[in-house]
Amino acid sequence: MRILADTNVFVRAIYKEKDYEKCAKLLSDPELQIVASSMTFAEIFPIMRKFEDATNEAVAEIENIIGPNTVPTTKDLAKIAGNLLVKYKFGIADAIILASALLTGCDALATTDSDFDSVDEIKILKF
């Protein structure tokens, strides 16, 4: 099963926030192929700065976790994201993340974000 994990799933697992065990279990499940949007890199680095651990080692760890299956933001992805912005009226980051899941044929999108509650194009795994 191929699942795109939203940024907040990685943040909860890494920083041991509320219900982090569920997020960590999802990210480490060998039966799943975890995918991330390139938008996750853009969102996660300011969070790392907030926690004051944006060191080279921490950045390398994030890239190791997210990097292997990162969906780049392309013109085709941007077109899909633009249509999703109009349909769902959420922010550009969420639109790019959802478009990444759709464009790459993911079976589900894992998130803690209620903004995805009304999405009907893909199964939403809510944590």
C-alpha positions as CSV (number, residue, x, y, z in Angstrom):
1,M,0.0,0.0,0.0
2,R,1.3,3.4,-1.0
3,I,0.5,6.2,1.5
4,L,1.4,9.9,1.3
5,A,2.2,11.2,4.8
6,D,1.3,14.8,5.5
7,T,4.0,16.9,7.2
8,N,2.2,16.8,10.6
9,V,2.5,13.0,10.7
10,F,6.3,13.3,10.4
11,V,6.3,16.2,13.0
12,R,4.3,14.2,15.5
13,A,6.6,11.1,15.1
14,I,9.8,13.1,15.3
15,Y,8.9,15.4,18.2
16,K,6.8,12.8,20.1
17,E,3.7,15.0,20.1
18,K,0.2,13.8,20.9
19,D,-0.5,10.2,19.6
20,Y,3.1,10.1,18.1
21,E,3.2,6.3,18.5
22,K,0.5,5.8,15.8
23,C,2.4,8.1,13.4
24,A,5.7,6.5,14.1
25,K,4.2,3.0,13.6
26,L,2.8,4.1,10.2
27,L,6.1,5.6,9.1
28,S,8.1,2.5,10.1
29,D,5.6,-0.1,8.7
30,P,7.6,-2.3,6.2
31,E,4.4,-3.3,4.5
32,L,3.8,0.3,3.4
33,Q,5.5,2.6,0.9
34,I,5.5,6.0,2.5
35,V,5.6,8.9,0.2
36,A,6.1,12.6,1.0
37,S,5.5,15.8,-0.9
38,S,8.4,18.2,-1.6
39,M,6.1,20.7,0.3
40,T,6.9,18.7,3.4
41,F,10.5,19.8,3.2
42,A,9.4,23.4,3.0
43,E,7.1,23.0,6.0
44,I,9.3,21.0,8.2
45,F,12.5,23.1,8.3
46,P,10.8,26.1,10.0
47,I,9.4,23.7,12.6
48,M,12.9,22.4,13.2
49,R,14.1,25.9,13.8
50,K,11.3,26.4,16.3
51,F,12.6,23.4,18.2
52,E,16.2,24.7,17.6
53,D,17.4,21.4,16.1
54,A,18.0,22.3,12.5
55,T,21.5,21.0,12.7
56,N,23.1,19.1,9.8
57,E,22.5,15.8,11.6
58,A,18.8,16.6,12.1
59,V,18.4,17.7,8.5
60,A,20.1,14.5,7.3
61,E,17.7,12.4,9.5
62,I,14.7,14.2,8.0
63,E,16.0,13.7,4.5
64,N,16.6,10.0,5.3
65,I,13.1,9.6,6.5
66,I,11.3,11.7,3.8
67,G,13.8,11.8,1.0
68,P,13.6,8.4,-0.8
69,N,10.0,8.8,-2.0
70,T,9.6,12.5,-2.3
71,V,7.2,13.8,-5.0
72,P,8.7,16.9,-6.7
73,T,6.5,19.9,-7.4
74,T,6.2,20.0,-11.1
75,K,4.0,22.0,-13.5
76,D,1.5,19.1,-13.8
77,L,1.3,18.9,-10.0
78,A,0.8,22.7,-9.7
79,K,-2.1,22.5,-12.1
80,I,-3.8,19.8,-10.0
81,A,-3.1,21.8,-6.8
82,G,-4.6,24.9,-8.4
83,N,-7.8,23.0,-9.1
84,L,-7.8,21.6,-5.5
85,L,-7.4,25.1,-4.1
86,V,-10.6,26.2,-5.8
87,K,-12.5,23.1,-4.9
88,Y,-11.5,22.8,-1.2
89,K,-10.6,26.4,-0.3
90,F,-7.6,25.4,1.7
91,G,-4.0,26.6,1.7
92,I,-1.4,26.1,-1.1
93,A,0.6,23.7,1.0
94,D,-2.3,21.3,1.6
95,A,-3.3,21.6,-2.1
96,I,0.3,20.6,-3.1
97,I,0.3,17.7,-0.6
98,L,-3.0,16.4,-1.8
99,A,-2.0,16.8,-5.4
100,S,1.2,14.9,-4.7
101,A,-0.9,11.9,-3.4
102,L,-3.2,12.0,-6.3
103,L,-0.6,12.4,-9.0
104,T,1.5,9.5,-7.7
105,G,-1.4,7.1,-7.3
106,C,-1.3,6.8,-3.6
107,D,-3.9,4.6,-1.9
108,A,-4.4,7.1,1.0
109,L,-3.2,10.3,2.6
110,A,-2.2,10.1,6.3
111,T,-2.8,13.4,8.2
112,T,-3.7,14.9,11.5
113,D,-5.2,17.9,9.7
114,S,-9.0,18.4,9.7
115,D,-8.7,20.4,6.5
116,F,-8.7,17.1,4.6
117,D,-11.9,15.9,6.2
118,S,-14.0,16.8,3.1
119,V,-11.6,15.4,0.5
120,D,-13.3,12.7,-1.6
121,E,-10.6,11.9,-4.2
122,I,-8.6,9.7,-1.9
123,K,-8.9,7.8,1.4
124,I,-7.9,9.9,4.3
125,L,-6.2,8.2,7.3
126,K,-6.8,10.5,10.2
127,F,-4.5,10.5,13.3
